[in-house]
Amino acid sequence: MHRKLIPAAVAAAFAVLSVHPAIAAPAPAAAMQQPTTQLPRGVAPTHYDVSITPDAKAGTFAGHVVVDLTVQAPTATITLNALDVKFSAATLTPAAGGTAQSAQVVVDANAQTATFTFAQPIAKGAYKLALDYTGTIGTQAVGLFSLDYDSPQGKQRALYTQFENSDARRMIPSWDEPAYKATFALSAVVPTGQMAVSNMPITKEEDLGGGKTRVTFAATPKMSTYLLFFGLGDFERARMTVDGVELGVVTRKGGAAQAQFALDSSKVVLREYNDYFGVRYPLPKLDNVAGPGRSQFFGAMENWGAIFTFEYAMLVDPSFSTQADRQEVFATAAHEMAHQWFGDLVTMSWWDDLWLNEGFASWMEGRTTARLHPEWNTALEAVNSRDGAMYRDALATTHPIVQHIQTVEQASQAFDAITYQKGEAVIRMLEGYVGENAWRSGVRAYMKAHAYGNTVSDDLWRSVEKAARKPITAIAHDFTLQPGVPLIRVEDVSCKNGATVVKLAQGEYSRDQPDKKPLSWRVPVIAQTLGSGKQGRAIVTGGKGAITLPGCGGAVVVNAGQSGYYRTLYAPKQFAELASGFDKLAPVDQIGMLVDSWALGLAGMQNAASFLDLAAATPLSADPQVWRRIARVFSNIHGLYNGDPARQKRFDNYAIARLAPVMAQVGWITRPGEATPIANLRESLITTLGELGDPTVVGEARRRYAASGSDPEAVPGPLRKVILAVVAQHADAPTWDKLHAAAVAEKTPLIKDRLYEMLAAAEDKALAQRALDLALTDEPGATNSAGMLARVAENHPDMAYDFAIKHIEQVNARVDATSRSRYFPRLAYGSYDPAMIAKLNEYAGANLAPTSRGDVATAIAAIRDRIKVRSERLPQIDAWLASHSAD
């Protein structure tokens, strides 16, 4: 599942589970990794024969399922998962034949179960459970749902499914847990002429008359319920055959051409993964299905053989898409296709080990994008991803990567920065420790040993350790079974006997617990002498360590290459030496120093203005991604000054003066032979300078927008989105009305959805209120409303939160059920008002179970941290600006 959905203001830090207090030491591996079930043990399915008849117009469906199951011990009842379905018949028949028993059905909506009680006890053996039932088709992306969209032929409605983590039970009464793997045979009665898509190819189409057709799909391999997929609509499909597998893209009619890049990307990724995993993709086909709209929970889902992806993360429209969009499409395909092995073929036993799916797929996404598109230079993005995880991981409300999940809602909330980004970063560190070839050999052995089965984290560690012949389990446990971010202090650098000796100490990086006793990690550390390229390695154990480097002289970079999951705090002398030679650092280490200096400054571990020292030392010729990072932090500092216009203006003037020469060097127009990362830098600079209110950039964006009606070249496709965003942010009422009219008139869902989001970006409070009001009408589309409110919250968090609470029932109807417990605190996350803390506690007390309040706790922690930063850290920025006013 792809999760890059959080607004920029909340970016890498949000989407969290329940509160997990800091742990003094790792829990025993066995205790953390026991397979779990919420269902009674003793009955297990082996095969589902499912038939559904959807009525898209009415928003209902009829279902019939026959489950082949094994009763392992005599019982009088069978309990499975079911939610929002009504049963009309239930019978149990011995598999070998015999008398069928009818059942009495008791549905427990809170437990999301249905229990079938039989007059006669059921003996041990094999049976068939036949169920007839009806259910509803929702308008948000859970269970079987519909998406409405505009087309040249008028309004259209398509159906899709979204079952992860626990929503297959909304369409199929089932053992809806990952360890209950079974095969599935699906058939559906659909309108003749519409295309039906599932995990496997169609084996039979039967005309039933009356405009109906029965479509039957081949049986799936053994898999978990959450991976089943069904789609239906006025679709078209492009296809190609690669290594014996039929690759396809399925879109609304007229959209296949925009999916060609995704199809071409899938081709090269499939070949890469067939080689990397050492196990060929096992299904006969692999479709990527594009749907209009969006979800607040996910961007794409790895259904085996039928990946679902929202259009914004799959389609490329030359009139609107940026280079960053193309890279995101490739990354999404790489992520979801990695799941076809890591998650689908081999699945975690329970949601405790969700990171085995998501952390690994995130790591493969980054590795594969960097390997297959080196011209994009995306390898440096790994540092930004790691930084996002650390921001979240440094709060007291964090949790271990391997976390105990007790409820469905907790499982939904586990899709967060710790599971994804920290999981990815820890894998990168461990691969660097054992070596690329040993890691791959371990992964290949793991795949072969556990194909079509379920695993826990230690299964992977054992496999890699055996292949590498190098102990990693203890290190892996330190980083996955306890929360938090190690801090490596560079205490001293000295020359002894012709060698450089670097003394290190391990602490803990914490944002909100300055007096916390540090946890202990075994930390793999790499150091390098600046300019020489000579490296040394060590494991910092028991809080102390040292690295010896050949030769003497030159500053020392710790975490060289930035593969380690830790913050690096240099003694003032060492920091000054690196700052003076900042232009000589490798780009990845420049970004590493930038993110660490800013993070440590926010936490009060060094002067917050140390980041500005590094930004001032950055040459114009620095890597585009270094400048993108500087621009991102400038935007963050700008936001910290909100509500204090005089101080904010002083900082903005400095930031604009620092970025303007970079913008002048990049320019507005793509140059022949321009390196790809320049396009992304151009977009970032226009966005940031627009946020800072740079009159030159804002004026140029407005000029181009005004000229676009008569001059098609005024707003080129790759810049259309960013130019419109600047215009929307600084819109007055007539401009907002013009953008609104364009959104109403637009017929391409990919563009229409984004235009409605832009309407919510206005800094003007009156226009922001109009966007809030518009969001709760039917006009933007059922799946765009929640995104509009979230976009308003980026500039006006208190306004958006108060509005959403006032209209809570309407908002809940427009938010995925899986997202509701986290959606409202996410709106409040960017607030600076202490009164918001009481509001969030009141919301939690009235609406959330005690086990489901982690996002509220995280939002409160972030608000408190932001208030502290404004009072204690911004004065350091003010002092730096005053002392550098002549620069």
C-alpha positions in Angstrom: 0.0 0.0 0.0 1.3 3.4 -1.0 0.9 6.1 1.7 2.5 9.4 0.4 -0.7 11.4 1.1 0.0 13.7 4.0 -0.2 17.4 3.3 3.2 19.2 3.2 2.6 21.0 6.5 2.3 17.7 8.3 4.6 15.9 5.8 6.8 13.2 7.3 5.7 13.3 10.8 2.1 12.2 11.1 -0.2 9.2 10.7 0.4 7.3 14.0 -1.1 4.5 16.0 -1.9 4.5 19.7 0.4 5.9 22.3 3.3 3.7 23.1 5.4 5.0 26.0 9.1 4.9 25.7 10.4 1.4 26.5 13.4 0.8 28.8 14.6 -2.2 26.8 13.5 -4.3 23.8 10.7 -6.7 24.5 11.7 -10.3 24.0 11.3 -11.2 20.3 9.0 -14.1 21.0 6.6 -12.0 22.9 6.5 -9.3 20.2 6.1 -11.7 17.3 3.5 -14.3 18.3 0.9 -14.9 15.6 -2.4 -13.5 16.6 -6.1 -14.1 15.8 -9.2 -12.3 16.9 -11.4 -15.3 15.8 -11.9 -18.5 17.6 -9.3 -21.1 16.7 -10.2 -24.6 15.4 -12.0 -23.8 12.1 -10.0 -22.7 9.0 -11.0 -22.0 5.4 -9.2 -23.5 2.4 -11.2 -22.1 -0.5 -13.9 -19.5 -1.2 -16.3 -19.8 -4.2 -17.8 -16.3 -4.4 -20.5 -14.9 -6.6 -21.6 -11.2 -6.4 -24.3 -9.3 -8.2 -23.7 -5.5 -7.8 -26.3 -2.9 -8.4 -24.1 0.3 -8.9 -27.1 2.6 -9.3 -28.8 1.4 -6.1 -25.6 1.1 -4.1 -26.2 -2.5 -3.1 -25.1 -6.0 -4.0 -26.2 -9.5 -3.5 -23.6 -12.2 -2.6 -23.3 -15.9 -2.4 -20.3 -17.7 -1.0 -19.4 -21.3 -0.5 -16.4 -21.8 1.9 -14.5 -25.0 1.9 -13.3 -25.3 5.5 -11.7 -27.7 7.9 -13.0 -28.2 11.4 -10.1 -29.2 13.6 -12.1 -30.1 16.7 -15.8 -30.7 17.4 -17.8 -27.5 17.8 -21.4 -26.3 17.9 -20.6 -22.9 16.3 -18.5 -21.3 13.6 -17.5 -17.7 13.9 -16.1 -15.6 11.0 -15.8 -11.9 10.1 -18.7 -10.0 8.6 -19.6 -6.3 8.6 -22.5 -4.4 7.2 -24.0 -7.5 5.5 -27.4 -9.1 6.1 -27.7 -12.9 5.9 -30.7 -14.6 4.3 -29.5 -18.3 4.4 -26.7 -20.3 5.9 -26.1 -24.0 5.5 -23.3 -26.4 6.4 -22.7 -29.6 4.4 -20.1 -32.3 4.8 -17.6 -32.0 2.0 -17.9 -35.7 1.3 -21.7 -35.4 1.0 -24.5 -35.8 3.4 -27.3 -33.8 5.2 -27.0 -30.1 5.2 -27.6 -28.2 8.4 -29.2 -24.8 8.6 -27.7 -22.3 11.0 -28.9 -19.6 13.3 -26.9 -16.4 12.7 -25.9 -13.9 15.3 -24.1 -10.8 14.1 -21.9 -8.8 16.4 -21.3 -5.4 14.8 -18.8 -4.2 17.4 -16.7 -7.3 17.0 -17.3 -7.4 13.2 -18.2 -11.1 13.4 -21.0 -13.4 12.5 -21.5 -16.6 14.5 -23.4 -19.6 13.0 -24.9 -22.0 15.5 -26.1 -25.5 14.5 -28.6 -27.8 16.1 -26.2 -30.8 15.9 -22.5 -30.5 17.0 -20.1 -30.4 14.1 -17.6 -33.2 14.1 -14.0 -32.9 13.1 -13.6 -32.9 9.3 -14.1 -31.0 6.0 -17.3 -29.0 5.2 -18.8 -26.5 2.9 -20.4 -23.4 4.4 -22.9 -21.8 2.0 -24.1 -18.2 2.7 -26.5 -15.9 1.0 -26.4 -12.3 2.0 -26.7 -8.7 0.8 -24.5 -5.6 1.4 -24.0 -2.0 0.5 -21.7 -0.3 -2.0 -20.1 2.7 -0.2 -18.8 6.0 -1.6 -15.5 5.9 0.2 -12.7 3.5 -0.4 -13.5 0.7 2.0 -15.0 -2.7 1.0 -16.9 -2.6 -2.3 -17.2 1.1 -3.2 -18.2 3.4 -6.1 -16.4 6.3 -7.7 -18.3 8.8 -9.8 -16.5 10.9 -12.4 -17.1 13.2 -15.4 -16.5 12.1 -18.9 -17.2 13.4 -22.4 -20.2 11.0 -22.3 -21.5 12.4 -19.0 -21.4 11.2 -15.5 -20.0 7.7 -15.0 -19.8 5.4 -12.0 -17.2 2.6 -11.5 -16.9 0.0 -8.8 -13.7 -1.1 -7.0 -12.7 -2.9 -3.8 -10.3 -1.9 -1.0 -9.9 -4.6 1.6 -6.7 -3.8 3.5 -6.5 -4.1 6.3 -9.8 -5.6 7.5 -12.5 -4.8 5.0 -12.9 -7.9 2.9 -15.6 -8.8 5.5 -17.7 -6.0 4.0 -18.1 -7.9 0.8 -17.4 -11.5 1.7 -18.1 -13.1 5.1 -14.7 -14.6 5.7 -11.8 -15.4 8.0 -10.5 -11.9 7.3 -7.1 -12.1 8.9 -3.8 -12.4 7.1 -2.8 -15.9 8.4 -6.0 -17.5 7.2 -4.8 -18.0 3.6 -7.1 -19.7 1.1 -7.8 -19.8 -2.7 -10.6 -17.7 -4.2 -12.8 -18.3 -7.2 -14.8 -15.2 -8.0 -17.7 -14.7 -10.4 -19.9 -11.6 -10.9 -23.1 -10.7 -12.7 -22.4 -7.4 -14.4 -24.0 -5.1 -17.0 -23.2 -6.4 -20.5 -20.6 -4.2 -22.1 -18.8 -3.2 -18.9 -15.4 -4.5 -18.1 -14.9 -6.6 -14.9 -11.4 -7.0 -13.5 -10.1 -9.3 -10.7 -6.8 -10.8 -9.5 -6.9 -13.6 -12.2 -7.8 -13.7 -15.9 -11.4 -14.2 -17.0 -12.1 -17.8 -17.9 -15.7 -17.6 -19.0 -18.3 -15.0 -20.0 -22.0 -16.1 -20.1 -24.7 -13.9 -21.6 -27.7 -14.1 -19.2 -30.0 -11.9 -21.2 -31.7 -8.7 -20.0 -28.4 -6.8 -20.4 -26.6 -9.0 -17.9 -23.4 -11.1 -18.2 -21.9 -13.6 -15.8 -18.1 -13.2 -15.7 -16.0 -16.0 -14.1 -12.4 -15.6 -13.1 -9.7 -18.3 -12.7 -9.0 -19.4 -9.1 -6.3 -17.5 -7.3 -3.3 -19.0 -5.6 -3.4 -19.3 -1.8 -3.5 -15.8 -0.4 -4.9 -13.6 2.4 -8.4 -12.1 2.1 -7.2 -8.5 2.0 -5.5 -9.1 -1.4 -8.7 -10.0 -3.3 -9.9 -7.4 -5.8 -12.9 -6.7 -8.0 -13.4 -3.8 -10.4 -16.2 -2.9 -12.8 -16.9 -0.1 -15.1 -16.7 1.6 -18.5 -13.0 0.7 -18.7 -10.3 0.2 -21.4 -7.2 -1.9 -21.1 -3.7 -1.6 -22.6 -1.5 -4.6 -22.4 1.8 -6.2 -23.2 3.5 -9.5 -22.5 6.7 -9.6 -20.4 8.5 -12.8 -19.5 5.4 -14.8 -20.0 3.2 -12.5 -17.9 0.5 -10.3 -19.3 0.9 -6.8 -18.0 -2.1 -4.5 -18.3 -3.3 -1.0 -17.3 -7.0 -0.6 -16.8 -8.5 3.0 -16.9 -11.7 4.7 -17.5 -12.3 5.0 -21.3 -10.0 7.5 -22.8 -7.4 7.2 -20.1 -5.2 4.4 -21.3 -2.8 6.7 -23.2 -2.1 8.6 -19.9 -1.2 5.2 -18.3 1.5 4.3 -20.9 4.3 5.5 -18.7 3.0 3.3 -15.8 2.8 0.3 -18.2 6.3 0.9 -19.5 7.5 1.2 -15.9 5.8 -2.0 -14.9 7.7 -3.8 -17.7 11.2 -2.9 -16.4 10.2 -3.3 -12.8 8.8 -6.8 -13.3 12.1 -7.9 -14.9 14.1 -6.4 -12.1 12.1 -8.1 -9.4 12.0 -11.5 -11.2 15.8 -11.3 -10.9 16.1 -9.8 -7.5 13.8 -12.1 -5.6 15.0 -15.2 -7.3 11.3 -16.3 -7.6 9.5 -15.4 -10.8 6.2 -13.6 -10.5 3.7 -16.5 -10.1 0.4 -15.2 -11.6 -0.4 -15.2 -15.3 -1.3 -11.5 -15.4 -0.6 -8.3 -13.5 -3.0 -5.4 -14.0 -2.7 -1.9 -12.6 -6.2 -0.4 -12.2 -6.6 3.4 -12.1 -9.5 5.0 -10.3 -10.5 8.7 -10.1 -10.7 10.5 -6.8 -8.6 9.9 -3.7 -8.6 8.4 -0.2 -7.4 9.9 3.0 -5.9 6.5 3.8 -3.9 5.3 0.8 -2.8 6.0 -2.7 -2.4 2.5 -4.1 -3.0 -1.0 -3.0 -1.1 -4.2 -3.9 -4.0 -6.6 -4.6 -2.3 -9.7 -6.1 -2.4 -9.4 -9.9 -4.7 -6.4 -9.8 -3.0 -3.4 -8.2 -5.4 -0.5 -7.6 -4.0 3.0 -7.9 -5.7 6.3 -7.8 -5.3 8.2 -11.0 -3.1 11.0 -9.5 -0.5 8.4 -8.7 -0.7 6.5 -12.0 -1.6 8.7 -14.9 0.7 11.1 -16.7 -1.1 14.0 -18.5 1.4 16.1 -20.5 -0.8 19.1 -20.1 -0.7 19.0 -16.3 1.8 16.5 -14.9 5.3 17.5 -13.6 8.5 15.6 -13.6 7.9 14.9 -9.9 4.6 13.3 -10.9 6.4 11.0 -13.3 8.8 10.0 -10.6 6.0 9.4 -8.2 4.2 7.2 -10.7 7.3 5.1 -11.1 7.9 4.9 -7.4 4.3 3.8 -6.8 4.6 1.1 -9.3 7.9 -0.1 -7.8 6.4 -0.1 -4.3 3.2 -2.0 -5.2 5.0 -4.5 -7.4 7.5 -5.2 -4.6 4.4 -6.2 -2.6 3.6 -8.9 -5.1 6.4 -10.8 -3.5 6.9 -9.1 -0.1 3.3 -9.1 1.2 1.4 -11.2 -1.3 3.5 -14.3 -1.9 4.9 -14.1 1.6 2.7 -12.4 4.1 3.1 -11.3 7.7 1.3 -13.5 10.2 -0.4 -10.6 11.9 -0.5 -6.8 11.7 2.3 -6.6 14.4 4.7 -7.2 11.5 3.0 -5.0 9.0 6.4 -3.3 8.5 7.6 -6.6 6.8 5.3 -5.5 4.0 5.5 -1.8 4.0 9.0 -1.1 5.2 10.4 -3.6 2.7 8.3 -2.3 -0.2 9.3 1.3 0.6 13.0 0.2 0.6 12.6 -1.6 -2.7 10.8 1.4 -4.2 13.7 3.6 -3.4 16.3 1.1 -4.5 14.6 0.3 -7.7 13.9 3.9 -8.7 17.5 4.8 -8.1 18.8 1.8 -10.0 16.5 2.0 -13.1 16.4 5.8 -13.3 19.9 7.0 -12.2 19.3 10.2 -14.2 16.7 11.2 -11.6 19.3 11.0 -8.8 16.6 9.9 -6.3 19.1 8.1 -4.1 19.4 11.3 -2.1 15.7 11.2 -1.2 16.5 8.4 1.2 17.9 10.9 3.6 14.6 13.0 3.5 12.6 9.8 4.0 14.7 8.8 7.0 14.4 12.3 8.5 10.6 12.1 8.3 10.7 8.9 10.3 13.0 10.4 12.9 10.8 13.4 13.4 7.9 11.1 14.3 10.2 8.7 16.2 11.6 11.4 18.5 8.2 12.1 20.2 7.1 10.3 23.3 4.1 9.1 21.4 6.2 6.9 19.0 6.1 3.1 18.9 8.4 0.3 17.9 8.5 -0.9 14.3 7.2 -4.2 15.5 4.1 -3.2 17.5 1.4 -5.2 19.2 -1.9 -4.8 17.4 -5.1 -5.7 19.2 -8.0 -4.1 17.2 -9.0 -3.5 13.6 -8.7 0.3 14.2 -5.2 -0.1 15.6 -4.3 -2.1 12.5 -5.5 0.7 10.3 -3.5 3.2 12.3 -0.4 1.2 12.0 0.2 2.5 8.4 2.4 5.3 9.5 5.9 6.8 9.2 7.4 4.3 11.6 6.1 1.3 9.6 7.1 2.8 6.3 9.9 5.2 6.5 11.7 3.9 9.6 11.2 0.4 8.4 12.8 1.4 5.1 15.7 3.2 6.8 16.5 0.3 9.1 16.5 -2.1 6.1 18.9 0.2 4.3 21.2 0.3 7.3 21.2 -3.5 7.7 21.8 -4.1 4.0 24.8 -1.7 4.3 26.0 -3.6 7.3 25.9 -7.1 5.8 26.5 -6.1 2.2 24.3 -5.9 -0.9 24.9 -9.4 -2.2 24.5 -11.1 1.2 21.3 -9.3 1.8 19.8 -10.3 -1.5 20.8 -13.9 -1.0 19.0 -13.8 2.4 15.9 -12.3 0.8 15.9 -14.9 -2.0 16.2 -17.8 0.6 13.4 -16.2 2.6 11.1 -16.0 -0.4 11.7 -19.6 -1.4 11.2 -20.9 2.2 8.0 -19.1 2.9 6.2 -18.8 -0.5 2.4 -18.8 0.0 2.9 -18.7 3.7 3.1 -16.3 6.7 6.1 -15.0 8.6 7.3 -12.9 11.5 10.3 -10.6 11.5 12.7 -13.1 12.9 12.2 -15.4 9.9 13.8 -12.7 7.8 16.6 -12.1 10.2 17.5 -15.8 10.4 17.6 -16.0 6.6 19.8 -12.9 6.1 22.1 -13.9 9.0 22.6 -17.4 7.5 23.4 -15.9 4.1 25.7 -13.2 5.4 27.4 -15.4 8.0 27.3 -12.2 10.1 25.1 -11.6 13.2 22.4 -9.0 12.6 19.5 -10.2 14.7 20.6 -8.4 17.9 21.1 -5.1 15.9 17.8 -5.7 14.1 16.0 -6.2 17.5 17.5 -3.0 18.9 16.0 -1.0 16.0 12.7 -2.8 15.5 11.6 -3.9 19.0 12.1 -0.6 20.8 11.2 2.9 19.7 13.3 6.0 19.4 16.3 7.5 17.5 19.9 6.9 18.6 22.1 10.0 18.9 25.8 9.6 18.0 27.9 12.3 19.6 31.2 13.0 18.0 33.1 13.8 21.2 36.7 14.1 20.0 38.8 13.7 16.9 42.5 13.3 17.4 45.6 12.2 15.6 47.5 9.2 17.1 50.4 7.3 15.6 49.6 8.7 12.1 45.9 7.8 12.3 42.7 9.7 13.0 40.8 8.4 16.1 37.2 9.4 16.4 35.6 9.0 19.8 31.9 8.4 19.8 29.1 8.3 22.5 25.6 7.1 22.0 22.6 9.0 23.5 19.0 9.5 22.3 17.5 12.2 20.1 14.2 13.3 21.7 12.0 16.2 20.8 9.9 16.4 23.9 11.7 14.4 26.7 15.0 16.3 27.3 15.7 14.5 30.5 14.8 11.0 29.3 17.3 8.3 30.1 18.6 7.1 26.7 17.8 3.7 25.4 20.7 1.5 24.3 21.3 0.4 20.7 24.0 -1.5 18.9 24.7 1.1 16.2 26.6 0.5 12.9 28.6 3.7 12.3 30.6 4.7 9.2 33.0 7.6 9.3 35.1 9.2 6.6 37.8 11.9 6.4 36.6 14.8 4.3 38.2 14.8 0.9 40.2 11.6 1.3 37.5 9.1 0.8 39.1 6.8 3.5 36.4 5.2 5.6 36.3 3.4 9.0 33.5 1.3 10.5 32.5 0.3 14.0 29.6 -0.9 16.1 28.9 1.5 18.9 27.9 -0.8 21.8 27.1 0.0 25.4 27.0 3.7 24.7 30.7 4.1 23.6 32.7 3.5 20.5 35.7 4.6 18.4 36.6 4.6 14.8 40.2 4.7 13.5 40.8 6.3 10.0 44.0 6.1 8.0 46.1 9.3 8.1 45.6 12.5 9.9 44.2 15.9 8.9 40.8 16.9 7.6 37.4 17.1 9.1 35.6 13.8 9.7 32.1 13.0 8.5 30.2 10.6 10.7 27.4 8.6 9.1 29.2 9.0 5.7 26.8 8.0 3.0 23.9 8.5 5.4 22.9 4.8 5.7 22.7 4.8 9.5 19.5 5.3 11.4 20.7 7.9 13.9 21.3 11.6 14.3 24.9 12.9 14.4 25.8 15.6 16.9 29.3 17.1 16.3 31.3 19.0 18.9 31.4 22.7 18.1 34.9 22.5 16.7 34.1 19.6 14.4 30.8 21.2 13.2 32.7 24.4 12.4 35.3 22.5 10.3 32.6 20.7 8.3 30.7 24.0 7.8 33.8 25.7 6.4 34.3 22.8 4.0 30.6 22.2 3.3 31.0 22.6 -0.4 33.5 19.7 -0.4 31.0 17.2 1.2 29.3 14.7 -1.0 25.7 15.8 -1.7 24.2 13.0 0.4 26.3 14.1 3.3 25.4 17.7 2.8 21.7 16.8 3.0 22.5 14.6 6.1 24.2 17.5 7.8 21.3 19.9 6.9 18.6 17.6 8.2 20.5 16.8 11.4 21.4 20.4 12.2 17.9 21.6 11.8 16.4 18.7 13.8 19.0 19.0 16.6 18.4 22.8 16.6 14.7 22.3 17.1 15.3 19.9 20.0 17.7 22.4 21.7 20.7 20.1 21.3 22.5 22.8 19.3 21.8 26.3 18.1 18.8 26.3 15.8 20.6 28.8 13.6 23.3 26.3 12.8 21.2 25.2 9.8 21.4 28.8 8.5 25.2 28.6 8.7 25.1 25.5 6.4 22.6 27.1 4.1 24.8 30.2 3.8 27.8 28.0 3.0 26.0 26.1 0.2 27.3 27.1 -3.2 25.0 27.9 -6.1 26.4 24.9 -7.9 25.2 22.5 -5.1 23.2 19.5 -6.1 19.5 20.4 -6.9 18.3 18.2 -4.1 20.4 20.0 -1.6 18.8 23.3 -2.6 15.4 21.6 -2.5 16.1 20.6 1.1 17.1 24.1 2.0 14.0 25.5 0.4 11.9 23.0 2.4 13.3 24.1 5.7 12.9 27.8 4.8 9.3 27.0 4.2 9.1 25.4 7.6 10.7 28.3 9.4 8.3 30.7 7.6 5.5 28.7 9.0 6.9 28.9 12.5 6.6 32.7 12.4 2.9 32.6 11.5 1.0 35.2 13.5 4.0 37.4 13.9 4.2 39.3 10.6 7.1 41.6 11.4 9.5 38.8 12.3 8.2 36.6 9.6 8.8 39.3 7.0 12.4 39.7 8.2 13.1 36.0 7.8 11.2 35.9 4.4 13.4 38.7 3.1 16.5 36.7 3.9 15.2 33.4 2.5 14.0 35.1 -0.7 17.4 36.8 -1.1 19.1 33.4 -0.6 16.9 31.5 -3.0 16.5 34.1 -5.7 19.9 33.6 -7.3 19.2 29.8 -7.4 15.9 30.6 -9.1 17.6 33.0 -11.5 20.1 30.2 -12.4 17.3 27.6 -12.9 14.9 29.9 -14.7 11.2 29.4 -15.6 11.9 27.7 -18.9 13.3 24.2 -19.5 16.7 24.4 -21.2 17.9 21.9 -23.8 19.8 19.1 -22.2 18.8 20.1 -18.7 19.4 17.5 -16.0 16.1 16.0 -14.8 16.6 17.0 -11.1 16.6 20.7 -12.3 12.9 20.3 -13.2 12.1 19.3 -9.7 14.2 22.1 -8.2 12.4 24.6 -10.4 9.0 23.4 -9.1 10.3 23.5 -5.5 11.7 27.0 -5.8 8.5 28.4 -7.4 6.5 26.8 -4.6 8.6 27.9 -1.7 9.2 31.5 -3.1 5.4 31.6 -3.6 4.8 30.6 0.0 7.3 33.3 1.1 5.5 35.9 -0.8 8.3 36.7 -3.2 6.8 39.5 -5.3 8.9 38.5 -8.4 7.7 34.8 -8.4 4.1 35.6 -7.4 3.9 38.3 -10.1 5.4 36.1 -12.8 2.9 33.3 -11.9 0.0 35.7 -12.1 1.3 37.1 -15.4 1.6 33.7 -16.9 -1.8 32.7 -15.7 -3.5 35.8 -17.0 -1.8 35.3 -20.4 -2.6 31.6 -20.7 -6.0 32.3 -22.4 -4.3 33.8 -25.4 -0.8 32.3 -25.2 -0.6 28.5 -24.9 3.1 28.7 -24.1 2.6 31.0 -21.1 1.8 28.1 -18.8 3.7 25.0 -20.1 2.3 21.6 -19.0 5.1 20.7 -16.6 4.6 24.1 -14.7 0.8 24.4 -15.0 0.2 22.8 -11.6 2.8 24.8 -9.7 1.8 28.1 -11.4 -1.9 27.5 -10.6 -0.9 26.6 -7.0 0.9 29.9 -6.5 -2.0 31.8 -8.0 -4.6 30.0 -5.9 -2.6 30.6 -2.7 -2.5 34.3 -3.3 -5.9 34.5 -4.9 -8.4 37.4 -4.5 -12.1 36.8 -4.9 -12.3 37.3 -8.7 -9.3 35.0 -9.2 -10.9 32.3 -6.9 -14.1 32.5 -8.8 -12.2 32.0 -12.1 -10.4 29.0 -10.7 -13.7 27.7 -9.4 -15.3 28.0 -12.8 -12.4 26.1 -14.4 -12.9 23.3 -11.9 -16.6 23.1 -12.7 -15.9 23.0 -16.4 -13.0 20.5 -16.3 -13.9 17.0 -17.6 -10.6 15.2 -17.0 -10.9 13.7 -13.4 -7.1 13.9 -12.9 -7.1 17.7 -13.4 -10.5 18.3 -12.0 -9.6 16.8 -8.6 -6.5 18.9 -8.3 -8.3 22.1 -9.2 -10.7 21.6 -6.3 -7.8 21.0 -4.0 -6.2 24.3 -5.2 -9.4 26.1 -4.3 -8.7 25.1 -0.7 -5.2 26.6 -0.7 -6.1 30.3 -0.4 -4.3 32.2 2.3 -7.3 34.7 2.5 -9.5 33.5 5.3 -12.8 34.5 3.6 -11.8 32.4 0.5 -10.7 29.5 2.8 -14.2 29.6 4.4 -15.8 29.4 0.9 -13.7 26.4 0.2 -14.8 24.7 3.5 -18.4 25.4 2.6 -17.9 24.1 -0.9 -16.3 20.9 0.3 -19.5 19.7 2.0 -21.6 20.0 -1.1 -21.9 17.3 -3.8 -20.0 19.4 -6.3 -16.3 18.4 -5.7 -17.1 14.7 -5.7 -17.5 12.4 -2.7 -13.8 11.6 -2.3 -12.5 15.2 -2.8 -14.3 16.8 0.2 -12.0 15.5 2.9 -8.9 16.5 0.9 -10.2 20.0 0.5 -10.7 20.3 4.3 -7.2 19.0 4.9 -5.8 21.5 2.4 -7.5 24.4 4.1 -5.9 23.1 7.4 -2.4 23.6 6.0 -2.9 27.4 6.1 -5.8 27.6 8.6 -5.7 24.6 11.0 -7.9 26.0 13.7 -10.6 27.2 11.2 -10.6 23.8 9.4 -10.7 21.8 12.6 -13.6 23.9 14.1 -15.5 23.6 10.9 -15.1 19.9 10.7 -16.1 19.3 14.3 -19.2 21.5 13.8 -20.1 19.3 10.8 -18.8 16.0 12.1 -21.5 13.8 10.7 -21.2 15.2 7.2 -17.4 15.0 7.4 -17.4 11.4 8.6 -19.6 10.5 5.7 -16.8 11.8 3.4 -13.9 10.1 5.1 -12.8 6.5 4.8 -13.9 4.5 7.8 -10.3 3.5 8.2 -9.2 7.1 8.5 -11.8 8.7 10.8 -9.9 8.3 14.1 -6.8 10.1 12.6 -8.5 12.6 10.3 -9.7 15.1 12.8 -6.4 15.3 14.8 -4.6 15.6 11.4 -6.6 18.8 10.7 -5.5 20.2 14.1 -1.9 19.1 13.8 -0.5 22.5 12.5 -2.2 24.6 15.2 -0.2 27.0 17.3 -3.1 27.7 19.8 -2.8 26.0 23.2 -6.6 26.0 23.3 -6.5 23.3 20.5 -5.2 20.8 23.1 -8.4 20.9 25.1 -10.4 20.7 21.9 -8.6 17.5 20.8 -9.0 15.9 24.2 -12.7 16.7 24.1 -13.0 15.2 20.7 -11.2 12.0 21.7 -13.2 11.6 24.8 -16.5 11.8 22.9 -15.5 9.9 19.8 -12.6 7.5 20.3 -11.9 4.4 22.3 -9.0 4.8 24.7 -6.9 2.4 22.5 -7.5 4.6 19.4 -6.3 8.0 20.6 -2.7 7.9 19.4 -3.2 10.4 16.6 -4.7 12.8 19.1 -1.7 12.3 21.4 0.7 12.9 18.5 -1.1 16.1 17.4 -1.1 17.4 21.0 2.6 16.6 21.2 3.3 18.4 18.0 1.3 21.5 19.1 3.2 21.7 22.3 6.5 21.2 20.5 5.7 23.9 18.1 4.8 26.4 20.8 8.1 25.5 22.6 10.0 26.0 19.3 8.4 29.4 18.7 9.4 30.6 22.2 12.8 29.0 22.6 14.3 28.4 19.2 13.1 31.3 17.0 15.0 33.9 19.1 18.1 32.1 17.9 17.0 32.5 14.3 16.3 36.2 15.0 19.7 36.7 16.5 21.4 35.1 13.5 19.4 37.2 11.1 20.4 40.4 13.0 24.0 39.4 12.9 23.9 38.6 9.2 21.8 41.5 8.1 24.5 42.8 5.8 25.1 39.5 4.1 
